[in-house]
Amino acid sequence: MSEWDNKGCVTCRQKWLSGEGLIKLGVSDERHASLHYCSSCKTFWEQYERFVDTIAGDEAARVYGRETVSNLLELQSNFDPQNALEASLVESQSGRIPFVKFIEEMLKSDVFVLSSDEVNASSFNPVQYERSGEVFVAAFTSLERTKRIAKQFPYCLAIKASELLSRISPKVGVVLNPGWNAGFELPASGVNGIRRDFLH
Ligand SMILES: [Zn+2]
């Protein structure tokens, strides 16, 4: 096994080799390098002009700023991404990618909704929350995230987020990952905006 095969994981090595790369967290003019992070194996990488190499977290914090590194790690430690959608959510919430990019990723991904009755073609009553007179459907970015409230709601449905948004009423918003650090509330007006901008 060469040294390269011991760095990071298959996911991040593949991203470097394919030229896709990893999300950039910061830049060091002094080193002519940028800092990157793999959310699958939690490895920091540095990209130089001609090569990439891994860098220890404390060294990354020293060179690229403690804040850059600790913001990401804090979110990560409270919310360990289980899939590509969750990795994208963490990247969006730590300001690494625009929110719109996350929405695009979400619309083509499955989300999980809970229901107290069986879900079929004619009945669809996902768990809803009411807050200050607004109603929100609860959706989760992985099956794992539903478990905190799953006991009360025996049925779980995996549904494409684009389909979920087109099925809920225009008066209803969406709360993503209620009870978790990484998530947000989108009021009905926000959901209508997404329907208008992305789904027609
Ligand atoms: Zn990796």
Residues whose N, C-alpha, C, O or C-beta is under 5 A from the ligand:
A	BS01	ZN	G8 C9 T11 C12 C38 S40 C41
